[in-house]
Amino acid sequence: MSKTLAQIRAITRRFIDETEDTSPTAWTNAELNAYINDGQMFLLSEMMRTNPDYSLSRATSATVAAQAAYAPPADLYGSKLRGMWVYNTSAGHRYEVQYKSNDTIMALQSQSGFPAYYSLINDGIVLAPVPDGAYTLEMWYTAKPADLASDSQATWFKDEEVESIAAWAAVKALNRINRDSSGVAKILDTVLAQVKANISQDDNLAIDCEPLDMS
């Protein structure tokens, strides 16, 4: 079960040697909450460097005839998709929608038909040619975690990954009042190295066996 904001904040206070309290002396709950939410984004960026598919997600959307622009997934991380495909709903075929420059997309806006290209313009997905009917878009992208806004809200990071978020938040909190954060920084380095090793793509199990003969 994933940790809640209150639980992560308690771990953060443990790292900075302050017990969770309704009236903390050095750091308000709101301040630590902000560090924790920043820590989620820090951890995501670190995990992505180790495994680009760490938070790979899928979303679908339906096109509308004569409508070129569509909203990207609400939890899209960054400003690009990993890939897009479109289904011809009448025949069930799946085609890749290729990424093109904004200039190319805008030059094709006078054409109508099966969408073959896309770009992200002004934080929206723009298709070309402009769809002439209802098609299903399939988008693959890197998802970002939602900000934790209430004490009962849980992060989607795993329990073993949460300690990295709490340690990062503790380092930020200690630095804010010029307290020595080197001890917590060492803990952060250790736990971060472990969670990144857990998602590494180069640790596949190797089993010595005879190759499959397809002849």
ZAVEXMI-209277 format. One record per residue: residue number from 1; residue in one letter; x, y, z of N, C-alpha, C, CB in turn. Coordinates in nm, 3 decimals. Glycine has a CB too. Layout:
! residues N
R pos code     n.x     n.y     n.z    ca.x    ca.y    ca.z     c.x     c.y     c.z    cb.x    cb.y    cb.z
R NUM    a       X       Y       Z       X       Y       Z       X       Y       Z       X       Y       Z
...
//
This chain:
! residues 215
R pos code     n.x     n.y     n.z    ca.x    ca.y    ca.z     c.x     c.y     c.z    cb.x    cb.y    cb.z
R   1    m   0.085  -0.120   0.000   0.000   0.000   0.000   0.088   0.124   0.000  -0.096   0.001   0.123
R   2    s   0.055   0.222  -0.083   0.137   0.341  -0.095   0.122   0.431   0.028   0.099   0.418  -0.221
R   3    k   0.228   0.505   0.055   0.230   0.595   0.170   0.149   0.722   0.139   0.375   0.631   0.208
R   4    t   0.084   0.776   0.243   0.010   0.900   0.231   0.103   1.019   0.255  -0.109   0.902   0.329
R   5    l   0.051   1.137   0.226   0.129   1.258   0.250   0.168   1.270   0.396   0.051   1.382   0.206
R   6    a   0.075   1.241   0.487   0.106   1.250   0.630   0.217   1.152   0.668  -0.021   1.222   0.714
R   7    q   0.215   1.033   0.612   0.318   0.934   0.643   0.454   0.975   0.588   0.278   0.797   0.588
R   8    i   0.455   1.031   0.467   0.582   1.076   0.408   0.637   1.194   0.488   0.564   1.116   0.259
R   9    r   0.549   1.282   0.532   0.593   1.397   0.611   0.652   1.351   0.744   0.476   1.494   0.635
R  10    a   0.594   1.247   0.803   0.647   1.194   0.929   0.787   1.137   0.909   0.554   1.085   0.984
R  11    i   0.810   1.070   0.796   0.944   1.018   0.766   1.041   1.134   0.746   0.941   0.927   0.639
R  12    t   0.995   1.239   0.679   1.079   1.357   0.658   1.120   1.419   0.790   1.006   1.461   0.571
R  13    r   1.024   1.433   0.882   1.056   1.491   1.013   1.150   1.400   1.092   0.927   1.515   1.094
R  14    r   1.139   1.271   1.073   1.233   1.179   1.139   1.375   1.203   1.089   1.192   1.032   1.116
R  15    f   1.389   1.227   0.958   1.521   1.255   0.902   1.579   1.386   0.955   1.513   1.260   0.749
R  16    i   1.494   1.483   0.985   1.544   1.611   1.035   1.532   1.622   1.187   1.469   1.727   0.968
R  17    d   1.509   1.507   1.253   1.507   1.499   1.399   1.400   1.587   1.462   1.642   1.538   1.455
R  18    e   1.286   1.594   1.398   1.174   1.668   1.456   1.051   1.581   1.448   1.151   1.804   1.382
R  19    t   0.986   1.561   1.561   0.868   1.477   1.566   0.749   1.546   1.500   0.834   1.441   1.711
R  20    e   0.669   1.467   1.431   0.549   1.521   1.368   0.462   1.589   1.471   0.470   1.410   1.297
R  21    d   0.419   1.711   1.442   0.345   1.791   1.538   0.247   1.880   1.461   0.442   1.877   1.626
R  22    t   0.140   1.917   1.531   0.044   2.007   1.466   0.096   2.151   1.465  -0.092   2.001   1.536
R  23    s   0.196   2.180   1.547   0.254   2.314   1.549   0.406   2.304   1.552   0.202   2.397   1.671
R  24    p   0.468   2.259   1.440   0.613   2.240   1.438   0.688   2.372   1.457   0.656   2.175   1.306
R  25    t   0.807   2.361   1.511   0.882   2.480   1.547   0.962   2.539   1.431   0.974   2.449   1.659
R  26    a   1.015   2.455   1.343   1.103   2.504   1.237   1.040   2.499   1.099   1.230   2.425   1.236
R  27    w   0.958   2.398   1.074   0.900   2.380   0.940   0.751   2.356   0.953   0.969   2.263   0.865
R  28    t   0.674   2.434   0.885   0.529   2.410   0.884   0.498   2.289   0.799   0.453   2.535   0.831
R  29    n   0.381   2.232   0.823   0.339   2.119   0.739   0.333   2.160   0.592   0.202   2.067   0.785
R  30    a   0.284   2.282   0.568   0.271   2.329   0.429   0.407   2.337   0.361   0.203   2.466   0.425
R  31    e   0.509   2.381   0.434   0.643   2.391   0.376   0.697   2.252   0.343   0.738   2.464   0.472
R  32    l   0.683   2.159   0.435   0.732   2.023   0.408   0.652   1.958   0.297   0.727   1.937   0.535
R  33    n   0.523   1.986   0.291   0.441   1.930   0.183   0.493   1.975   0.047   0.294   1.973   0.200
R  34    a   0.533   2.102   0.038   0.586   2.154  -0.089   0.717   2.084  -0.125   0.609   2.306  -0.081
R  35    y   0.804   2.063  -0.026   0.929   1.992  -0.051   0.902   1.848  -0.095   1.019   1.993   0.074
R  36    i   0.802   1.785  -0.033   0.769   1.647  -0.067   0.717   1.638  -0.211   0.663   1.591   0.031
R  37    n   0.631   1.731  -0.251   0.581   1.729  -0.388   0.693   1.756  -0.488   0.470   1.833  -0.406
R  38    d   0.784   1.846  -0.453   0.903   1.867  -0.538   0.987   1.740  -0.542   0.988   1.986  -0.486
R  39    g   0.992   1.670  -0.429   1.069   1.546  -0.421   1.013   1.437  -0.510   1.074   1.496  -0.279
R  40    q   0.882   1.436  -0.528   0.823   1.339  -0.621   0.875   1.362  -0.763   0.669   1.349  -0.619
R  41    m   0.882   1.488  -0.805   0.930   1.519  -0.939   1.080   1.490  -0.950   0.902   1.666  -0.973
R  42    f   1.154   1.516  -0.843   1.297   1.482  -0.842   1.315   1.332  -0.862   1.363   1.528  -0.710
R  43    l   1.240   1.252  -0.786   1.254   1.107  -0.796   1.214   1.058  -0.935   1.169   1.037  -0.690
R  44    l   1.107   1.113  -0.991   1.066   1.072  -1.126   1.177   1.098  -1.227   0.937   1.146  -1.168
R  45    s   1.239   1.215  -1.220   1.345   1.247  -1.316   1.463   1.153  -1.300   1.390   1.393  -1.299
R  46    e   1.496   1.117  -1.175   1.606   1.024  -1.151   1.573   0.884  -1.204   1.638   1.017  -1.001
R  47    m   1.450   0.840  -1.182   1.409   0.708  -1.229   1.407   0.703  -1.381   1.271   0.671  -1.174
R  48    m   1.367   0.813  -1.444   1.363   0.818  -1.590   1.502   0.807  -1.650   1.296   0.947  -1.636
R  49    r   1.603   0.859  -1.583   1.739   0.848  -1.633   1.785   0.702  -1.633   1.835   0.933  -1.549
R  50    t   1.736   0.625  -1.538   1.774   0.484  -1.528   1.691   0.397  -1.621   1.759   0.435  -1.385
R  51    n   1.562   0.425  -1.627   1.471   0.346  -1.711   1.366   0.438  -1.772   1.402   0.232  -1.627
R  52    p   1.383   0.474  -1.899   1.288   0.567  -1.963   1.144   0.519  -1.961   1.330   0.591  -2.105
R  53    d   1.123   0.389  -1.942   0.987   0.335  -1.940   0.929   0.326  -1.799   0.985   0.198  -2.003
R  54    y   0.996   0.387  -1.701   0.957   0.372  -1.560   0.810   0.405  -1.538   1.042   0.462  -1.471
R  55    s   0.763   0.517  -1.589   0.622   0.554  -1.567   0.546   0.564  -1.699   0.612   0.689  -1.490
R  56    l   0.580   0.475  -1.791   0.513   0.473  -1.921   0.364   0.443  -1.902   0.578   0.367  -2.014
R  57    s   0.280   0.526  -1.963   0.136   0.513  -1.946   0.066   0.521  -2.081   0.082   0.622  -1.852
R  58    r  -0.059   0.475  -2.081  -0.139   0.472  -2.204  -0.270   0.545  -2.179  -0.166   0.325  -2.250
R  59    a  -0.311   0.623  -2.278  -0.441   0.690  -2.272  -0.503   0.688  -2.410  -0.427   0.836  -2.220
R  60    t  -0.634   0.691  -2.415  -0.704   0.693  -2.543  -0.797   0.814  -2.549  -0.784   0.562  -2.564
R  61    s  -0.826   0.856  -2.670  -0.917   0.969  -2.692  -0.985   0.947  -2.826  -0.841   1.105  -2.689
R  62    a  -1.105   0.997  -2.839  -1.181   0.983  -2.963  -1.176   1.113  -3.042  -1.328   0.943  -2.934
R  63    t  -1.151   1.101  -3.172  -1.151   1.221  -3.257  -1.295   1.258  -3.294  -1.068   1.197  -3.385
R  64    v  -1.308   1.382  -3.336  -1.437   1.436  -3.380  -1.416   1.493  -3.521  -1.492   1.545  -3.280
R  65    a  -1.509   1.470  -3.608  -1.498   1.520  -3.744  -1.481   1.672  -3.744  -1.621   1.480  -3.826
R  66    a  -1.384   1.719  -3.825  -1.355   1.863  -3.843  -1.290   1.927  -3.721  -1.483   1.936  -3.875
R  67    q  -1.243   1.847  -3.626  -1.173   1.901  -3.508  -1.028   1.855  -3.511  -1.243   1.856  -3.376
R  68    a  -0.935   1.951  -3.513  -0.793   1.917  -3.524  -0.722   1.910  -3.389  -0.724   2.017  -3.611
R  69    a  -0.766   1.989  -3.290  -0.694   2.002  -3.163  -0.759   1.919  -3.053  -0.688   2.149  -3.120
R  70    y  -0.673   1.856  -2.971  -0.720   1.770  -2.862  -0.631   1.791  -2.739  -0.720   1.621  -2.904
R  71    a  -0.688   1.769  -2.623  -0.612   1.786  -2.499  -0.520   1.667  -2.478  -0.708   1.804  -2.379
R  72    p  -0.397   1.690  -2.435  -0.307   1.579  -2.402  -0.349   1.516  -2.270  -0.160   1.627  -2.395
R  73    p  -0.295   1.401  -2.234  -0.326   1.343  -2.103  -0.296   1.442  -1.990  -0.247   1.212  -2.081
R  74    a  -0.383   1.448  -1.891  -0.369   1.546  -1.784  -0.240   1.526  -1.704  -0.489   1.539  -1.692
R  75    d  -0.192   1.402  -1.697  -0.072   1.375  -1.618   0.053   1.360  -1.705  -0.092   1.249  -1.536
R  76    l   0.051   1.419  -1.824   0.167   1.413  -1.914   0.287   1.481  -1.851   0.134   1.479  -2.051
R  77    y   0.400   1.411  -1.848   0.524   1.466  -1.796   0.604   1.525  -1.912   0.608   1.358  -1.720
R  78    g   0.640   1.652  -1.900   0.711   1.717  -2.008   0.616   1.763  -2.116   0.814   1.622  -2.066
R  79    s   0.668   1.776  -2.236   0.587   1.831  -2.345   0.597   1.745  -2.470   0.630   1.974  -2.377
R  80    k   0.608   1.614  -2.453   0.612   1.525  -2.570   0.551   1.391  -2.535   0.757   1.507  -2.619
R  81    l   0.496   1.327  -2.638   0.444   1.192  -2.625   0.553   1.094  -2.664   0.318   1.171  -2.712
R  82    r   0.546   0.974  -2.611   0.639   0.868  -2.653   0.596   0.810  -2.787   0.647   0.757  -2.546
R  83    g   0.469   0.818  -2.815   0.419   0.766  -2.942   0.269   0.779  -2.950   0.460   0.620  -2.961
R  84    m   0.216   0.779  -3.073   0.072   0.787  -3.093   0.031   0.694  -3.207   0.027   0.932  -3.122
R  85    w  -0.084   0.629  -3.188  -0.141   0.544  -3.292  -0.288   0.578  -3.306  -0.123   0.393  -3.259
R  86    v  -0.344   0.547  -3.419  -0.485   0.573  -3.443  -0.548   0.446  -3.499  -0.505   0.693  -3.541
R  87    y  -0.671   0.419  -3.455  -0.746   0.304  -3.501  -0.856   0.350  -3.596  -0.807   0.226  -3.382
R  88    n  -0.863   0.284  -3.710  -0.976   0.303  -3.798  -1.088   0.217  -3.741  -0.942   0.265  -3.948
R  89    t  -1.181   0.280  -3.673  -1.281   0.203  -3.596  -1.369   0.114  -3.683  -1.368   0.298  -3.519
R  90    s  -1.382   0.149  -3.811  -1.468   0.065  -3.896  -1.398  -0.064  -3.937  -1.509   0.143  -4.021
R  91    a  -1.265  -0.057  -3.954  -1.191  -0.176  -3.998  -1.107  -0.237  -3.886  -1.102  -0.141  -4.115
R  92    g  -1.081  -0.159  -3.780  -1.004  -0.211  -3.668  -0.855  -0.210  -3.689  -1.047  -0.348  -3.640
R  93    h  -0.806  -0.145  -3.793  -0.662  -0.140  -3.817  -0.598  -0.031  -3.730  -0.634  -0.114  -3.965
R  94    r  -0.470  -0.051  -3.698  -0.395   0.041  -3.612  -0.278   0.097  -3.692  -0.345  -0.031  -3.483
R  95    y  -0.268   0.230  -3.694  -0.162   0.296  -3.769  -0.086   0.392  -3.678  -0.220   0.371  -3.890
R  96    e   0.043   0.405  -3.703   0.121   0.502  -3.627   0.093   0.643  -3.678   0.272   0.470  -3.635
R  97    v   0.075   0.737  -3.586   0.062   0.878  -3.619   0.200   0.940  -3.597  -0.049   0.950  -3.533
R  98    q   0.260   0.989  -3.702   0.398   1.037  -3.694   0.406   1.181  -3.644   0.464   1.027  -3.830
R  99    y   0.509   1.206  -3.564   0.531   1.342  -3.515   0.592   1.426  -3.627   0.625   1.342  -3.389
R 100    k   0.539   1.548  -3.646   0.592   1.640  -3.745   0.607   1.779  -3.682   0.499   1.647  -3.870
R 101    s   0.681   1.865  -3.748   0.702   2.000  -3.698   0.572   2.079  -3.699   0.809   2.072  -3.781
R 102    n   0.568   2.184  -3.618   0.449   2.269  -3.615   0.416   2.326  -3.753   0.467   2.382  -3.515
R 103    d   0.519   2.368  -3.825   0.497   2.425  -3.958   0.429   2.325  -4.051   0.629   2.471  -4.018
R 104    t   0.475   2.201  -4.047   0.416   2.098  -4.132   0.270   2.074  -4.096   0.494   1.967  -4.120
R 105    i   0.242   2.066  -3.967   0.105   2.041  -3.923   0.013   2.155  -3.966   0.101   2.024  -3.770
R 106    m   0.058   2.278  -3.946  -0.027   2.392  -3.981  -0.050   2.401  -4.131   0.035   2.522  -3.930
R 107    a   0.050   2.360  -4.210   0.035   2.364  -4.356  -0.067   2.263  -4.406   0.169   2.340  -4.423
R 108    l  -0.094   2.160  -4.324  -0.187   2.055  -4.365  -0.328   2.074  -4.308  -0.134   1.920  -4.321
R 109    q  -0.352   2.186  -4.240  -0.482   2.206  -4.177  -0.597   2.223  -4.276  -0.476   2.325  -4.087
R 110    s  -0.565   2.250  -4.399  -0.671   2.263  -4.500  -0.717   2.127  -4.553  -0.624   2.351  -4.616
R 111    q  -0.643   2.022  -4.516  -0.677   1.888  -4.564  -0.760   1.813  -4.459  -0.549   1.808  -4.599
R 112    s  -0.849   1.730  -4.506  -0.935   1.651  -4.419  -0.921   1.504  -4.456  -1.084   1.697  -4.430
R 113    g  -0.921   1.418  -4.355  -0.908   1.276  -4.383  -0.864   1.198  -4.260  -0.811   1.253  -4.495
R 114    f  -0.797   1.086  -4.285  -0.747   1.001  -4.178  -0.623   1.067  -4.117  -0.715   0.856  -4.232
R 115    p  -0.619   1.094  -3.986  -0.505   1.163  -3.926  -0.377   1.081  -3.936  -0.534   1.196  -3.779
R 116    a  -0.273   1.141  -3.993  -0.146   1.070  -4.012  -0.031   1.135  -3.936  -0.112   1.065  -4.159
R 117    y  -0.047   1.261  -3.895   0.061   1.334  -3.829   0.007   1.409  -3.708   0.130   1.431  -3.928
R 118    y   0.098   1.444  -3.618   0.058   1.525  -3.502   0.175   1.609  -3.456   0.006   1.435  -3.386
R 119    s   0.143   1.712  -3.380   0.243   1.792  -3.310   0.178   1.844  -3.183   0.296   1.909  -3.400
R 120    l   0.260   1.891  -3.090   0.208   1.955  -2.970   0.228   2.105  -2.985   0.279   1.901  -2.841
R 121    i   0.117   2.177  -2.994   0.118   2.320  -3.017   0.037   2.388  -2.907   0.061   2.355  -3.158
R 122    n   0.102   2.481  -2.836   0.034   2.553  -2.726  -0.028   2.456  -2.626  -0.074   2.647  -2.781
R 123    d   0.051   2.355  -2.587   0.009   2.255  -2.488  -0.110   2.170  -2.533  -0.026   2.324  -2.359
R 124    g  -0.136   2.165  -2.663  -0.241   2.081  -2.715  -0.191   1.994  -2.829  -0.358   2.165  -2.760
R 125    i  -0.259   1.883  -2.852  -0.225   1.793  -2.962  -0.302   1.837  -3.086  -0.256   1.643  -2.926
R 126    v  -0.231   1.862  -3.195  -0.296   1.904  -3.320  -0.268   1.798  -3.426  -0.245   2.045  -3.367
R 127    l  -0.374   1.750  -3.488  -0.364   1.643  -3.588  -0.371   1.698  -3.730  -0.475   1.540  -3.566
R 128    a  -0.312   1.623  -3.821  -0.321   1.656  -3.963  -0.312   1.525  -4.044  -0.209   1.757  -4.005
R 129    p  -0.390   1.513  -4.150  -0.501   1.601  -4.186  -0.606   1.608  -4.073  -0.567   1.551  -4.317
R 130    v  -0.691   1.708  -4.080  -0.797   1.722  -3.980  -0.889   1.600  -3.991  -0.877   1.855  -4.001
R 131    p  -0.917   1.530  -3.880  -1.000   1.409  -3.888  -1.134   1.434  -3.956  -1.023   1.354  -3.749
R 132    d  -1.171   1.338  -4.038  -1.299   1.348  -4.109  -1.407   1.262  -4.046  -1.282   1.308  -4.255
R 133    g  -1.378   1.206  -3.928  -1.475   1.121  -3.860  -1.424   1.081  -3.723  -1.505   0.996  -3.944
R 134    a  -1.490   0.981  -3.664  -1.455   0.934  -3.529  -1.351   0.822  -3.538  -1.582   0.885  -3.454
R 135    y  -1.233   0.849  -3.484  -1.126   0.751  -3.475  -1.076   0.746  -3.331  -1.009   0.786  -3.574
R 136    t  -1.016   0.636  -3.294  -0.962   0.623  -3.159  -0.813   0.649  -3.159  -0.991   0.483  -3.102
R 137    l  -0.770   0.749  -3.082  -0.628   0.778  -3.065  -0.575   0.701  -2.945  -0.604   0.931  -3.047
R 138    e  -0.459   0.641  -2.963  -0.390   0.573  -2.853  -0.258   0.645  -2.829  -0.366   0.420  -2.886
R 139    m  -0.242   0.699  -2.709  -0.122   0.777  -2.676  -0.041   0.708  -2.567  -0.161   0.919  -2.632
R 140    w   0.088   0.696  -2.591   0.181   0.644  -2.492   0.271   0.759  -2.449   0.265   0.524  -2.547
R 141    y   0.289   0.774  -2.318   0.358   0.891  -2.266   0.414   0.862  -2.127   0.263   1.012  -2.261
R 142    t   0.499   0.950  -2.080   0.550   0.943  -1.944   0.455   1.018  -1.852   0.694   1.000  -1.934
R 143    a   0.404   0.950  -1.749   0.310   1.011  -1.656   0.383   1.071  -1.537   0.206   0.908  -1.609
R 144    k   0.332   1.183  -1.488   0.389   1.246  -1.370   0.296   1.224  -1.251   0.414   1.398  -1.394
R 145    p   0.350   1.221  -1.130   0.265   1.201  -1.013   0.183   1.326  -0.983   0.349   1.164  -0.891
R 146    a   0.067   1.305  -0.926  -0.016   1.418  -0.884   0.041   1.479  -0.757  -0.163   1.373  -0.862
R 147    d   0.029   1.611  -0.743   0.067   1.676  -0.618  -0.019   1.619  -0.505   0.050   1.831  -0.627
R 148    l   0.045   1.595  -0.391  -0.027   1.547  -0.274  -0.085   1.668  -0.201   0.066   1.462  -0.179
R 149    a  -0.217   1.678  -0.198  -0.283   1.799  -0.146  -0.345   1.780  -0.009  -0.388   1.843  -0.242
R 150    s  -0.369   1.656   0.032  -0.429   1.631   0.163  -0.352   1.520   0.233  -0.580   1.592   0.149
R 151    d  -0.360   1.520   0.365  -0.282   1.424   0.444  -0.316   1.279   0.411  -0.305   1.448   0.590
R 152    s  -0.440   1.254   0.368  -0.482   1.117   0.341  -0.452   1.072   0.197  -0.630   1.103   0.368
R 153    q  -0.409   1.167   0.112  -0.380   1.132  -0.028  -0.251   1.054  -0.036  -0.372   1.259  -0.116
R 154    a  -0.253   0.946  -0.114  -0.137   0.857  -0.126  -0.061   0.883  -0.256  -0.181   0.710  -0.119
R 155    t   0.069   0.870  -0.250   0.152   0.878  -0.369   0.143   0.748  -0.446   0.298   0.910  -0.333
R 156    w   0.175   0.752  -0.577   0.178   0.623  -0.648   0.317   0.561  -0.651   0.129   0.641  -0.790
R 157    f   0.414   0.627  -0.587   0.545   0.565  -0.573   0.538   0.450  -0.473   0.650   0.669  -0.528
R 158    k   0.618   0.349  -0.495   0.620   0.232  -0.407   0.682   0.270  -0.272   0.698   0.116  -0.471
R 159    d   0.650   0.189  -0.171   0.699   0.218  -0.036   0.850   0.230  -0.030   0.653   0.111   0.059
R 160    e   0.920   0.143  -0.104   1.067   0.145  -0.099   1.124   0.267  -0.171   1.124   0.017  -0.162
R 161    e   1.042   0.334  -0.252   1.086   0.453  -0.323   1.057   0.582  -0.245   1.020   0.460  -0.459
R 162    v   0.959   0.573  -0.154   0.914   0.690  -0.079   1.025   0.748   0.008   0.794   0.655   0.006
R 163    e   1.111   0.662   0.060   1.218   0.710   0.148   1.308   0.810   0.075   1.301   0.592   0.200
R 164    s   1.325   0.792  -0.055   1.405   0.886  -0.134   1.338   1.024  -0.136   1.426   0.834  -0.278
R 165    i   1.206   1.025  -0.150   1.132   1.151  -0.152   1.146   1.221  -0.018   0.983   1.126  -0.184
R 166    a   1.129   1.146   0.092   1.138   1.204   0.226   1.279   1.256   0.254   1.098   1.102   0.331
R 167    a   1.380   1.181   0.212   1.518   1.225   0.235   1.548   1.351   0.154   1.617   1.114   0.198
R 168    w   1.501   1.357   0.030   1.522   1.476  -0.053   1.456   1.598   0.011   1.467   1.455  -0.195
R 169    a   1.333   1.579   0.062   1.261   1.689   0.128   1.334   1.733   0.254   1.117   1.647   0.162
R 170    a   1.390   1.638   0.328   1.463   1.670   0.451   1.589   1.752   0.420   1.500   1.543   0.526
R 171    v   1.660   1.715   0.314   1.779   1.791   0.275   1.741   1.935   0.242   1.850   1.725   0.153
R 172    k   1.633   1.953   0.168   1.588   2.088   0.133   1.550   2.167   0.258   1.469   2.081   0.037
R 173    a   1.482   2.100   0.352   1.440   2.168   0.474   1.559   2.211   0.558   1.348   2.077   0.557
R 174    l   1.657   2.123   0.571   1.777   2.155   0.649   1.857   2.266   0.583   1.864   2.031   0.666
R 175    n   1.868   2.262   0.452   1.943   2.366   0.381   1.878   2.503   0.398   1.954   2.332   0.233
R 176    r   1.744   2.502   0.411   1.672   2.629   0.422   1.715   2.708   0.546   1.522   2.604   0.426
R 177    i   1.749   2.639   0.655   1.790   2.710   0.777   1.940   2.692   0.803   1.709   2.658   0.899
R 178    n   2.012   2.655   0.696   2.159   2.643   0.704   2.205   2.542   0.808   2.221   2.778   0.735
R 179    r   2.128   2.434   0.823   2.172   2.324   0.909   2.244   2.220   0.825   2.052   2.261   0.984
R 180    d   2.336   2.148   0.887   2.414   2.047   0.816   2.321   1.938   0.764   2.523   1.986   0.909
R 181    s   2.322   1.918   0.633   2.237   1.816   0.571   2.317   1.701   0.514   2.152   1.878   0.462
R 182    s   2.447   1.697   0.543   2.533   1.596   0.480   2.495   1.454   0.520   2.679   1.621   0.518
R 183    g   2.452   1.436   0.645   2.414   1.301   0.689   2.292   1.251   0.615   2.386   1.300   0.838
R 184    v   2.191   1.335   0.601   2.071   1.296   0.529   2.101   1.281   0.380   1.958   1.398   0.551
R 185    a   2.190   1.366   0.328   2.228   1.356   0.186   2.291   1.221   0.156   2.324   1.469   0.148
R 186    k   2.368   1.167   0.249   2.429   1.034   0.231   2.321   0.927   0.229   2.531   1.004   0.342
R 187    i   2.222   0.942   0.317   2.109   0.847   0.318   2.036   0.854   0.184   2.012   0.878   0.435
R 188    l   2.015   0.976   0.135   1.948   0.994   0.006   2.024   0.923  -0.106   1.932   1.144  -0.027
R 189    d   2.155   0.941  -0.109   2.236   0.876  -0.213   2.223   0.725  -0.206   2.383   0.917  -0.198
R 190    t   2.221   0.671  -0.083   2.214   0.525  -0.065   2.080   0.469  -0.110   2.239   0.489   0.081
R 191    v   1.971   0.529  -0.062   1.839   0.475  -0.096   1.806   0.500  -0.243   1.731   0.538  -0.007
R 192    l   1.853   0.611  -0.297   1.828   0.640  -0.437   1.900   0.540  -0.527   1.871   0.783  -0.472
R 193    a   2.024   0.506  -0.491   2.099   0.408  -0.569   2.027   0.273  -0.568   2.241   0.393  -0.514
R 194    q   1.967   0.237  -0.454   1.899   0.109  -0.444   1.772   0.105  -0.528   1.865   0.079  -0.298
R 195    v   1.690   0.210  -0.520   1.565   0.207  -0.596   1.592   0.217  -0.746   1.473   0.322  -0.551
R 196    k   1.699   0.286  -0.785   1.733   0.293  -0.927   1.784   0.157  -0.976   1.838   0.402  -0.953
R 197    a   1.856   0.085  -0.891   1.901  -0.049  -0.928   1.783  -0.143  -0.947   1.996  -0.104  -0.821
R 198    n   1.677  -0.120  -0.869   1.560  -0.207  -0.878   1.485  -0.195  -1.011   1.465  -0.176  -0.765
R 199    i   1.504  -0.084  -1.081   1.431  -0.064  -1.208   1.524  -0.065  -1.328   1.353   0.067  -1.204
R 200    s   1.650  -0.099  -1.308   1.746  -0.099  -1.417   1.704  -0.199  -1.524   1.886  -0.133  -1.365
R 201    q   1.727  -0.161  -1.649   1.688  -0.246  -1.762   1.795  -0.349  -1.798   1.657  -0.161  -1.883
R 202    d   1.911  -0.344  -1.734   2.020  -0.432  -1.774   2.044  -0.545  -1.674   2.146  -0.352  -1.791
R 203    d   1.940  -0.582  -1.598   1.959  -0.689  -1.500   1.865  -0.807  -1.527   1.935  -0.636  -1.358
R 204    n   1.837  -0.833  -1.656   1.751  -0.944  -1.691   1.814  -1.077  -1.651   1.721  -0.943  -1.840
R 205    l   1.729  -1.170  -1.610   1.776  -1.301  -1.568   1.829  -1.378  -1.689   1.663  -1.380  -1.499
R 206    a   1.950  -1.429  -1.677   2.012  -1.507  -1.785   2.009  -1.655  -1.748   2.158  -1.460  -1.812
R 207    i   1.949  -1.737  -1.834   1.940  -1.880  -1.809   2.005  -1.954  -1.925   1.791  -1.925  -1.790
R 208    d   2.097  -2.042  -1.894   2.167  -2.119  -1.996   2.078  -2.232  -2.045   2.302  -2.174  -1.942
R 209    c   2.035  -2.225  -2.171   1.947  -2.328  -2.225   1.970  -2.341  -2.374   1.799  -2.296  -2.196
R 210    e   1.917  -2.447  -2.432   1.931  -2.471  -2.575   1.845  -2.374  -2.653   1.895  -2.615  -2.611
R 211    p   1.894  -2.320  -2.766   1.813  -2.229  -2.848   1.697  -2.302  -2.911   1.898  -2.162  -2.956
R 212    l   1.589  -2.227  -2.936   1.470  -2.285  -2.998   1.495  -2.307  -3.147   1.346  -2.193  -2.977
R 213    d   1.469  -2.427  -3.192   1.488  -2.464  -3.333   1.354  -2.449  -3.405   1.544  -2.611  -3.347
R 214    m   1.344  -2.351  -3.495   1.218  -2.325  -3.565   1.214  -2.394  -3.702   1.198  -2.174  -3.583
R 215    s   1.314  -2.474  -3.732   1.317  -2.540  -3.865   1.219  -2.656  -3.870   1.460  -2.589  -3.898
//
